[in-house]
Amino acid sequence: MTERSLENLSVLVLDDDPLMRSLLRGMLHALDVSHVVEAVDAAQARAELDRMAPDVILCNEALRSTDVLAFIGWLRTREATDPTSSLPIVLLLDRERTERLSDARKAGVTEFLLKPVSLRSLHARIRRAVETSQPFVRTPAYFGPDRRSERDPDRRQETEVTTKFGVTLSEEEVKTLLGN
């Protein structure tokens, strides 16, 4: 994989909007992604995951046909030996639905991408999701990326920021989620 391209990657796109799937497929091809598989709902995504293990899953939070967080929860709770349970997941999120950030983090989302999506932001999020070797944590209530690894261990007293949506995140978490 070169600095610019994402060649040799396979991406599973989970989105029930045909226009958004078409847009994402075109953007992924422009980024030299070699294999794009599409699913319109959780059932089709599960079938694709049983057939192949993509390098990353790109899914839209605003699915009408599927509770995407339930799908992510299902994926994360698969057997620990199943390699698909620890796949990087990039969640596309509408700007007006940022109240779902906390729930998505708890479900095990790896990266967030706010709409409208640009080629540059898609490229950056996929690269970060795939290339950042973030350890996974398994507890009785959670399996997903270790959020503690993103923090500086010397910063025990992080300043808390409450967004207008009532989600409490540290400044560092807000910067990380929004790519700043």
Z-matrix of the N, CA and C atoms (Angstrom, degrees):
N
C 1 1.452
C 2 1.518 1 108.15
N 3 1.298 2 116.33 1 123.86
C 4 1.459 3 120.15 2 179.45
C 5 1.521 4 110.08 3 -83.91
N 6 1.326 5 116.35 4 172.82
C 7 1.469 6 121.11 5 -179.58
C 8 1.527 7 111.39 6 -58.37
N 9 1.325 8 117.91 7 -38.85
C 10 1.451 9 120.68 8 -176.50
C 11 1.515 10 113.25 9 -88.26
N 12 1.282 11 118.07 10 -41.22
C 13 1.461 12 120.15 11 -169.45
C 14 1.525 13 112.59 12 -95.57
N 15 1.302 14 113.96 13 166.85
C 16 1.458 15 122.03 14 176.46
C 17 1.526 16 108.93 15 -120.64
N 18 1.347 17 114.74 16 33.41
C 19 1.453 18 118.48 17 -177.74
C 20 1.522 19 110.06 18 -60.41
N 21 1.314 20 115.18 19 155.73
C 22 1.454 21 124.24 20 -178.85
C 23 1.528 22 113.32 21 72.49
N 24 1.324 23 118.08 22 7.90
C 25 1.456 24 120.57 23 175.73
C 26 1.523 25 109.85 24 -96.06
N 27 1.329 26 114.47 25 150.71
C 28 1.457 27 120.06 26 169.38
C 29 1.523 28 107.15 27 -118.34
N 30 1.326 29 115.37 28 137.55
C 31 1.457 30 121.53 29 -176.32
C 32 1.522 31 109.33 30 -128.04
N 33 1.325 32 115.57 31 132.19
C 34 1.456 33 121.85 32 171.79
C 35 1.523 34 107.02 33 -98.68
N 36 1.333 35 116.71 34 119.85
C 37 1.461 36 122.65 35 178.87
C 38 1.518 37 107.69 36 -102.30
N 39 1.341 38 116.09 37 119.25
C 40 1.459 39 121.74 38 177.69
C 41 1.522 40 107.92 39 -109.57
N 42 1.332 41 115.36 40 105.92
C 43 1.458 42 120.56 41 -179.37
C 44 1.522 43 107.51 42 -158.88
N 45 1.331 44 117.18 43 133.88
C 46 1.462 45 119.81 44 -179.07
C 47 1.528 46 113.24 45 -92.27
N 48 1.320 47 117.43 46 0.05
C 49 1.466 48 121.77 47 177.99
C 50 1.530 49 108.76 48 -94.83
N 51 1.343 50 117.99 49 113.51
C 52 1.471 51 119.61 50 -177.27
C 53 1.523 52 113.41 51 -61.04
N 54 1.327 53 118.11 52 -33.81
C 55 1.469 54 119.96 53 178.93
C 56 1.526 55 110.92 54 -68.14
N 57 1.325 56 117.42 55 -41.51
C 58 1.464 57 120.42 56 179.19
C 59 1.530 58 110.52 57 -67.37
N 60 1.337 59 117.06 58 -40.47
C 61 1.469 60 119.87 59 176.61
C 62 1.515 61 110.61 60 -60.65
N 63 1.327 62 116.81 61 -42.74
C 64 1.460 63 120.99 62 179.36
C 65 1.532 64 110.66 63 -63.52
N 66 1.318 65 116.66 64 -44.29
C 67 1.465 66 121.02 65 178.00
C 68 1.528 67 110.74 66 -60.76
N 69 1.334 68 117.06 67 -47.81
C 70 1.469 69 120.32 68 -179.73
C 71 1.525 70 111.66 69 -64.12
N 72 1.339 71 116.38 70 -41.98
C 73 1.468 72 119.81 71 178.44
C 74 1.526 73 110.34 72 -59.65
N 75 1.327 74 117.57 73 -44.09
C 76 1.459 75 121.31 74 178.67
C 77 1.519 76 111.87 75 -63.44
N 78 1.320 77 116.71 76 -42.02
C 79 1.465 78 120.23 77 178.83
C 80 1.524 79 110.82 78 -65.70
N 81 1.330 80 116.45 79 -41.98
C 82 1.472 81 119.82 80 179.82
C 83 1.525 82 110.83 81 -64.30
N 84 1.318 83 116.98 82 -40.58
C 85 1.469 84 119.55 83 176.70
C 86 1.529 85 110.97 84 -65.04
N 87 1.327 86 117.32 85 -37.33
C 88 1.467 87 120.73 86 176.70
C 89 1.530 88 110.91 87 -63.96
N 90 1.326 89 116.71 88 -26.53
C 91 1.467 90 121.47 89 177.70
C 92 1.527 91 111.99 90 -90.41
N 93 1.325 92 116.72 91 9.68
C 94 1.471 93 123.70 92 177.76
C 95 1.518 94 114.04 93 68.01
N 96 1.342 95 117.98 94 23.54
C 97 1.462 96 120.00 95 174.05
C 98 1.511 97 106.88 96 -65.12
N 99 1.329 98 116.32 97 127.08
C 100 1.460 99 119.74 98 -171.17
C 101 1.523 100 114.32 99 -80.43
N 102 1.324 101 117.67 100 -24.48
C 103 1.463 102 118.86 101 -175.15
C 104 1.525 103 109.62 102 -143.89
N 105 1.329 104 116.67 103 116.46
C 106 1.462 105 122.53 104 178.82
C 107 1.523 106 108.00 105 -118.37
N 108 1.325 107 115.72 106 124.83
C 109 1.460 108 122.42 107 176.75
C 110 1.514 109 107.02 108 -117.11
N 111 1.331 110 116.42 109 138.11
C 112 1.459 111 120.53 110 -177.01
C 113 1.519 112 110.75 111 -115.13
N 114 1.344 113 114.56 112 146.08
C 115 1.457 114 122.21 113 174.29
C 116 1.519 115 107.69 114 -136.73
N 117 1.343 116 116.15 115 141.98
C 118 1.456 117 120.24 116 -178.18
C 119 1.526 118 112.53 117 -98.22
N 120 1.341 119 117.20 118 -14.47
C 121 1.462 120 120.54 119 179.00
C 122 1.520 121 109.49 120 -154.58
N 123 1.331 122 115.82 121 176.13
C 124 1.461 123 121.03 122 -176.57
C 125 1.523 124 112.02 123 -62.55
N 126 1.323 125 117.76 124 -38.57
C 127 1.464 126 120.47 125 -179.42
C 128 1.528 127 111.12 126 -61.71
N 129 1.315 128 116.51 127 -44.53
C 130 1.462 129 120.18 128 179.18
C 131 1.537 130 110.12 129 -68.55
N 132 1.318 131 117.86 130 -37.67
C 133 1.467 132 120.74 131 177.58
C 134 1.520 133 110.56 132 -64.18
N 135 1.320 134 117.53 133 -42.11
C 136 1.476 135 120.95 134 177.59
C 137 1.523 136 110.93 135 -60.82
N 138 1.331 137 116.30 136 -43.51
C 139 1.465 138 120.39 137 178.67
C 140 1.524 139 110.82 138 -61.53
N 141 1.334 140 117.00 139 -42.07
C 142 1.469 141 120.19 140 178.16
C 143 1.528 142 110.72 141 -64.50
N 144 1.330 143 117.68 142 -39.48
C 145 1.467 144 120.74 143 179.48
C 146 1.525 145 112.03 144 -67.80
N 147 1.326 146 117.24 145 -29.61
C 148 1.464 147 120.05 146 174.99
C 149 1.519 148 111.09 147 -72.22
N 150 1.327 149 116.09 148 -26.55
C 151 1.464 150 122.17 149 -178.82
C 152 1.529 151 112.83 150 -85.87
N 153 1.328 152 116.44 151 -35.84
C 154 1.466 153 120.72 152 -175.59
C 155 1.519 154 109.74 153 -151.48
N 156 1.307 155 115.88 154 160.60
C 157 1.469 156 121.49 155 176.77
C 158 1.524 157 108.12 156 -114.63
N 159 1.336 158 117.78 157 101.38
C 160 1.463 159 119.61 158 179.57
C 161 1.525 160 110.61 159 -69.79
N 162 1.308 161 116.04 160 167.31
C 163 1.458 162 120.59 161 176.80
C 164 1.522 163 111.50 162 -79.40
N 165 1.327 164 116.58 163 -27.32
C 166 1.461 165 121.29 164 -178.60
C 167 1.531 166 108.71 165 -155.17
N 168 1.328 167 114.96 166 149.49
C 169 1.464 168 121.30 167 175.07
C 170 1.524 169 107.16 168 -111.36
N 171 1.314 170 115.24 169 130.67
C 172 1.460 171 122.80 170 178.26
C 173 1.522 172 106.15 171 -115.68
N 174 1.337 173 117.13 172 113.22
C 175 1.461 174 117.65 173 -177.09
C 176 1.516 175 111.95 174 -132.63
N 177 1.316 176 114.07 175 151.70
C 178 1.448 177 122.93 176 -177.97
C 179 1.524 178 109.08 177 -93.05
N 180 1.306 179 117.53 178 126.94
C 181 1.459 180 121.88 179 179.83
C 182 1.518 181 111.16 180 -66.85
N 183 1.315 182 118.00 181 -27.97
C 184 1.461 183 122.80 182 -173.67
C 185 1.524 184 113.41 183 -90.12
N 186 1.326 185 117.72 184 38.06
C 187 1.459 186 119.80 185 178.11
C 188 1.520 187 110.27 186 -69.28
N 189 1.314 188 116.40 187 136.72
C 190 1.464 189 120.22 188 177.07
C 191 1.523 190 110.55 189 -85.87
N 192 1.308 191 117.01 190 -32.05
C 193 1.461 192 121.68 191 -172.80
C 194 1.528 193 113.59 192 -90.05
N 195 1.306 194 117.77 193 -13.72
C 196 1.460 195 121.36 194 -171.48
C 197 1.516 196 110.09 195 -143.64
N 198 1.321 197 116.32 196 140.80
C 199 1.462 198 120.41 197 169.69
C 200 1.523 199 105.51 198 -81.71
N 201 1.319 200 116.42 199 102.88
C 202 1.456 201 120.83 200 -173.58
C 203 1.531 202 111.59 201 -63.52
N 204 1.319 203 118.30 202 -33.88
C 205 1.463 204 119.82 203 179.12
C 206 1.533 205 110.90 204 -69.38
N 207 1.320 206 117.15 205 -32.84
C 208 1.470 207 120.03 206 174.56
C 209 1.529 208 110.00 207 -66.70
N 210 1.328 209 116.78 208 -40.18
C 211 1.464 210 120.58 209 177.06
C 212 1.532 211 110.40 210 -61.95
N 213 1.330 212 116.79 211 -45.25
C 214 1.465 213 120.54 212 179.31
C 215 1.528 214 109.97 213 -63.42
N 216 1.332 215 117.05 214 -41.05
C 217 1.463 216 120.87 215 175.77
C 218 1.520 217 111.71 216 -59.96
N 219 1.335 218 116.45 217 -42.78
C 220 1.468 219 120.53 218 177.25
C 221 1.526 220 110.32 219 -60.29
N 222 1.325 221 115.57 220 -45.23
C 223 1.463 222 120.06 221 -178.82
C 224 1.525 223 111.01 222 -62.77
N 225 1.315 224 116.82 223 -45.58
C 226 1.464 225 121.03 224 -177.28
C 227 1.525 226 112.63 225 -68.82
N 228 1.324 227 118.18 226 -23.49
C 229 1.466 228 119.61 227 -178.77
C 230 1.521 229 113.21 228 -96.32
N 231 1.314 230 117.27 229 9.07
C 232 1.471 231 119.44 230 173.83
C 233 1.520 232 108.80 231 -64.88
N 234 1.284 233 116.78 232 167.24
C 235 1.462 234 121.60 233 -179.96
C 236 1.522 235 111.42 234 -49.31
N 237 1.327 236 115.90 235 141.08
C 238 1.468 237 120.72 236 -179.76
C 239 1.522 238 111.49 237 -59.41
N 240 1.323 239 117.20 238 -27.56
C 241 1.463 240 120.57 239 -179.83
C 242 1.522 241 112.60 240 -81.77
N 243 1.329 242 117.89 241 -9.44
C 244 1.459 243 121.88 242 179.21
C 245 1.528 244 108.57 243 -80.48
N 246 1.332 245 118.31 244 116.12
C 247 1.471 246 120.16 245 -176.34
C 248 1.527 247 113.46 246 -63.33
N 249 1.329 248 118.31 247 -21.81
C 250 1.465 249 118.94 248 -179.60
C 251 1.528 250 112.14 249 -71.98
N 252 1.318 251 118.25 250 -18.46
C 253 1.471 252 119.80 251 -178.32
C 254 1.525 253 112.16 252 -68.29
N 255 1.312 254 117.38 253 -20.73
C 256 1.467 255 119.80 254 -179.25
C 257 1.534 256 112.79 255 -113.91
N 258 1.323 257 116.88 256 22.45
C 259 1.469 258 120.06 257 177.13
C 260 1.523 259 110.47 258 -65.60
N 261 1.324 260 117.49 259 144.44
C 262 1.461 261 119.83 260 173.17
C 263 1.530 262 109.83 261 -66.56
N 264 1.330 263 115.73 262 136.12
C 265 1.460 264 121.75 263 179.64
C 266 1.523 265 108.51 264 -122.97
N 267 1.337 266 115.67 265 123.65
C 268 1.462 267 121.83 266 175.07
C 269 1.525 268 106.14 267 -106.56
N 270 1.323 269 116.21 268 121.66
C 271 1.455 270 121.90 269 -177.84
C 272 1.522 271 110.30 270 -103.05
N 273 1.332 272 116.23 271 122.39
C 274 1.462 273 121.84 272 174.10
C 275 1.514 274 107.84 273 -82.08
N 276 1.312 275 115.34 274 130.74
C 277 1.459 276 120.63 275 -171.74
C 278 1.518 277 109.75 276 -133.17
N 279 1.335 278 116.35 277 132.14
C 280 1.466 279 120.42 278 174.25
C 281 1.519 280 108.76 279 -69.57
N 282 1.315 281 116.94 280 140.81
C 283 1.465 282 121.02 281 -179.02
C 284 1.521 283 112.35 282 -56.44
N 285 1.328 284 117.28 283 -34.10
C 286 1.456 285 118.93 284 -178.39
C 287 1.526 286 113.01 285 -81.53
N 288 1.323 287 118.11 286 0.11
C 289 1.467 288 121.06 287 179.52
C 290 1.528 289 111.92 288 -115.10
N 291 1.304 290 117.10 289 28.77
C 292 1.461 291 119.91 290 -177.93
C 293 1.522 292 112.83 291 -68.28
N 294 1.326 293 117.71 292 -8.44
C 295 1.463 294 118.93 293 175.03
C 296 1.526 295 110.66 294 -65.50
N 297 1.313 296 118.02 295 -15.36
C 298 1.466 297 123.06 296 179.70
C 299 1.535 298 112.67 297 -83.79
N 300 1.328 299 118.27 298 -4.52
C 301 1.466 300 120.98 299 -178.95
C 302 1.516 301 111.74 300 -56.20
N 303 1.306 302 117.05 301 -48.52
C 304 1.461 303 121.16 302 -177.02
C 305 1.531 304 110.88 303 -62.43
N 306 1.346 305 117.19 304 -45.56
C 307 1.462 306 120.66 305 178.72
C 308 1.526 307 111.19 306 -63.25
N 309 1.319 308 116.42 307 -39.37
C 310 1.468 309 120.66 308 -179.80
C 311 1.526 310 110.76 309 -66.95
N 312 1.315 311 117.26 310 -40.37
C 313 1.471 312 120.71 311 176.92
C 314 1.522 313 110.29 312 -61.40
N 315 1.336 314 116.18 313 -42.87
C 316 1.468 315 121.04 314 179.35
C 317 1.519 316 111.67 315 -65.49
N 318 1.338 317 116.78 316 -30.01
C 319 1.467 318 120.72 317 178.59
C 320 1.527 319 111.61 318 -74.42
N 321 1.349 320 117.45 319 -21.30
C 322 1.456 321 120.56 320 177.65
C 323 1.508 322 115.32 321 110.78
N 324 1.340 323 118.09 322 22.55
C 325 1.466 324 121.29 323 177.07
C 326 1.527 325 109.17 324 -66.75
N 327 1.324 326 116.42 325 138.72
C 328 1.457 327 121.86 326 -178.79
C 329 1.521 328 111.83 327 -84.15
N 330 1.339 329 116.98 328 -47.35
C 331 1.463 330 123.24 329 -176.98
C 332 1.518 331 109.93 330 -139.55
N 333 1.323 332 115.53 331 157.92
C 334 1.462 333 122.95 332 177.15
C 335 1.521 334 109.01 333 -119.29
N 336 1.323 335 114.65 334 147.90
C 337 1.455 336 121.51 335 176.61
C 338 1.516 337 107.67 336 -137.75
N 339 1.342 338 116.00 337 113.58
C 340 1.456 339 120.50 338 -179.01
C 341 1.522 340 110.77 339 -80.45
N 342 1.328 341 115.41 340 139.80
C 343 1.457 342 121.57 341 176.04
C 344 1.523 343 108.42 342 -83.23
N 345 1.311 344 119.39 343 149.36
C 346 1.459 345 126.98 344 2.72
C 347 1.533 346 110.89 345 -73.97
N 348 1.305 347 115.27 346 145.08
C 349 1.454 348 122.89 347 -176.43
C 350 1.522 349 109.85 348 -87.15
N 351 1.315 350 116.21 349 132.00
C 352 1.463 351 120.48 350 173.45
C 353 1.524 352 107.72 351 -107.57
N 354 1.308 353 116.02 352 161.20
C 355 1.460 354 120.84 353 177.60
C 356 1.527 355 110.32 354 -59.47
N 357 1.311 356 115.24 355 -42.31
C 358 1.471 357 120.52 356 -179.53
C 359 1.536 358 111.88 357 -63.74
N 360 1.336 359 117.63 358 -45.19
C 361 1.465 360 119.92 359 -178.98
C 362 1.528 361 111.34 360 -68.77
N 363 1.329 362 117.34 361 -37.59
C 364 1.464 363 120.45 362 176.86
C 365 1.519 364 110.28 363 -62.35
N 366 1.307 365 116.07 364 -46.58
C 367 1.463 366 121.58 365 178.36
C 368 1.536 367 110.89 366 -57.36
N 369 1.324 368 116.38 367 -48.50
C 370 1.465 369 120.82 368 -177.59
C 371 1.518 370 111.62 369 -62.85
N 372 1.321 371 117.54 370 -43.52
C 373 1.468 372 120.17 371 -177.38
C 374 1.528 373 111.90 372 -68.26
N 375 1.318 374 116.42 373 -42.32
C 376 1.466 375 118.58 374 179.59
C 377 1.524 376 109.96 375 -65.07
N 378 1.322 377 116.67 376 -45.22
C 379 1.476 378 119.72 377 178.84
C 380 1.522 379 110.72 378 -58.19
N 381 1.329 380 116.43 379 -46.13
C 382 1.460 381 119.32 380 -178.46
C 383 1.525 382 111.37 381 -65.38
N 384 1.321 383 117.25 382 -39.59
C 385 1.461 384 120.91 383 179.53
C 386 1.523 385 111.73 384 -64.75
N 387 1.321 386 116.02 385 -39.58
C 388 1.463 387 120.79 386 -175.60
C 389 1.530 388 112.18 387 -83.13
N 390 1.325 389 116.87 388 -39.68
C 391 1.463 390 120.15 389 -172.20
C 392 1.515 391 114.97 390 -89.56
N 393 1.322 392 117.98 391 -21.31
C 394 1.458 393 119.91 392 -179.96
C 395 1.519 394 108.05 393 -80.52
N 396 1.300 395 115.45 394 115.87
C 397 1.463 396 119.13 395 -179.52
C 398 1.532 397 108.67 396 -84.96
N 399 1.309 398 114.28 397 84.25
C 400 1.451 399 121.11 398 -179.23
C 401 1.525 400 107.89 399 -94.69
N 402 1.328 401 116.98 400 124.31
C 403 1.467 402 118.16 401 179.83
C 404 1.528 403 111.03 402 -66.29
N 405 1.319 404 115.98 403 152.75
C 406 1.452 405 121.48 404 176.96
C 407 1.521 406 109.45 405 -101.29
N 408 1.317 407 115.25 406 149.33
C 409 1.458 408 122.57 407 -179.66
C 410 1.523 409 107.64 408 -117.79
N 411 1.328 410 116.49 409 136.25
C 412 1.465 411 120.65 410 175.06
C 413 1.518 412 108.11 411 -120.87
N 414 1.336 413 115.01 412 119.12
C 415 1.461 414 122.24 413 173.82
C 416 1.525 415 106.23 414 -127.54
N 417 1.327 416 118.09 415 172.36
C 418 1.472 417 117.91 416 177.28
C 419 1.530 418 113.30 417 -59.85
N 420 1.330 419 117.73 418 -26.51
C 421 1.464 420 120.64 419 -176.24
C 422 1.523 421 114.49 420 -105.88
N 423 1.347 422 118.87 421 -7.18
C 424 1.465 423 119.97 422 -173.12
C 425 1.511 424 110.71 423 -154.53
N 426 1.332 425 114.90 424 140.17
C 427 1.457 426 121.44 425 166.39
C 428 1.506 427 106.92 426 -139.18
N 429 1.317 428 115.57 427 122.03
C 430 1.449 429 119.82 428 -179.46
C 431 1.504 430 110.90 429 171.05
N 432 1.337 431 116.43 430 -169.32
C 433 1.465 432 120.72 431 -178.49
C 434 1.530 433 111.04 432 -59.33
N 435 1.321 434 115.52 433 139.59
C 436 1.460 435 121.55 434 177.96
C 437 1.517 436 108.49 435 -75.76
N 438 1.312 437 116.83 436 104.60
C 439 1.461 438 121.57 437 -178.21
C 440 1.518 439 111.39 438 -69.05
N 441 1.309 440 117.82 439 -25.75
C 442 1.466 441 120.59 440 -179.90
C 443 1.520 442 111.32 441 -65.72
N 444 1.333 443 118.11 442 -27.75
C 445 1.461 444 120.51 443 -178.37
C 446 1.520 445 112.48 444 -68.11
N 447 1.344 446 117.04 445 -17.33
C 448 1.463 447 120.45 446 179.58
C 449 1.518 448 111.92 447 -79.65
N 450 1.314 449 116.97 448 -15.64
C 451 1.459 450 121.12 449 -174.41
C 452 1.515 451 111.68 450 -96.63
N 453 1.294 452 114.52 451 150.35
C 454 1.458 453 121.35 452 174.02
C 455 1.529 454 107.11 453 -73.76
N 456 1.345 455 119.11 454 121.99
C 457 1.457 456 120.66 455 -176.98
C 458 1.528 457 113.46 456 -61.45
N 459 1.324 458 117.86 457 -19.67
C 460 1.462 459 120.33 458 179.74
C 461 1.520 460 112.62 459 -82.35
N 462 1.336 461 116.05 460 -10.36
C 463 1.471 462 119.52 461 -178.92
C 464 1.519 463 109.76 462 -98.88
N 465 1.309 464 117.01 463 78.76
C 466 1.461 465 121.11 464 -178.70
C 467 1.518 466 111.93 465 -78.68
N 468 1.321 467 117.51 466 -26.94
C 469 1.458 468 122.04 467 -177.49
C 470 1.525 469 109.44 468 -107.34
N 471 1.328 470 117.83 469 74.85
C 472 1.463 471 120.00 470 179.30
C 473 1.516 472 109.82 471 -76.46
N 474 1.299 473 115.58 472 144.03
C 475 1.454 474 121.20 473 176.02
C 476 1.518 475 108.42 474 -73.10
N 477 1.316 476 116.68 475 127.47
C 478 1.453 477 120.96 476 -179.88
C 479 1.523 478 110.12 477 -88.18
N 480 1.308 479 115.68 478 140.01
C 481 1.453 480 121.90 479 178.28
C 482 1.521 481 107.08 480 -121.70
N 483 1.313 482 117.29 481 128.05
C 484 1.455 483 121.26 482 176.23
C 485 1.521 484 107.42 483 -107.10
N 486 1.311 485 115.99 484 120.59
C 487 1.459 486 120.02 485 179.93
C 488 1.515 487 110.11 486 -76.34
N 489 1.297 488 116.39 487 170.58
C 490 1.460 489 119.82 488 178.98
C 491 1.522 490 111.76 489 -65.90
N 492 1.356 491 116.67 490 -10.84
C 493 1.454 492 120.56 491 179.01
C 494 1.521 493 111.95 492 -93.04
N 495 1.337 494 117.96 493 0.53
C 496 1.453 495 121.10 494 177.68
C 497 1.519 496 114.14 495 84.18
N 498 1.314 497 118.53 496 10.71
C 499 1.458 498 121.98 497 178.14
C 500 1.519 499 107.79 498 -91.06
N 501 1.313 500 117.32 499 126.13
C 502 1.451 501 120.51 500 -179.86
C 503 1.519 502 109.57 501 -95.37
N 504 1.320 503 115.50 502 117.70
C 505 1.457 504 122.43 503 178.31
C 506 1.521 505 107.69 504 -135.07
N 507 1.315 506 116.11 505 151.26
C 508 1.460 507 118.86 506 175.02
C 509 1.526 508 108.50 507 -73.46
N 510 1.325 509 116.20 508 163.77
C 511 1.464 510 119.85 509 177.23
C 512 1.517 511 110.35 510 -58.28
N 513 1.318 512 116.51 511 -41.37
C 514 1.460 513 121.61 512 -179.65
C 515 1.529 514 110.74 513 -61.82
N 516 1.342 515 117.11 514 -42.06
C 517 1.462 516 120.61 515 179.13
C 518 1.523 517 110.96 516 -64.85
N 519 1.312 518 117.50 517 -41.47
C 520 1.463 519 121.01 518 178.62
C 521 1.521 520 109.93 519 -61.70
N 522 1.342 521 117.14 520 -46.31
C 523 1.466 522 120.61 521 179.10
C 524 1.522 523 111.37 522 -61.59
N 525 1.338 524 116.27 523 -42.91
C 526 1.456 525 120.66 524 -179.46
C 527 1.514 526 110.91 525 -64.64
N 528 1.322 527 117.82 526 -46.67
C 529 1.458 528 121.66 527 -177.67
C 530 1.527 529 112.55 528 -64.52
N 531 1.321 530 115.74 529 -35.96
C 532 1.454 531 119.04 530 -177.90
C 533 1.512 532 112.84 531 -93.73
N 534 1.329 533 117.41 532 1.00
C 535 1.457 534 121.30 533 175.09
C 536 1.497 535 114.73 534 75.13
N 537 1.316 536 117.69 535 23.57
C 538 1.477 537 121.01 536 -179.53
C 539 1.511 538 110.59 537 -93.03
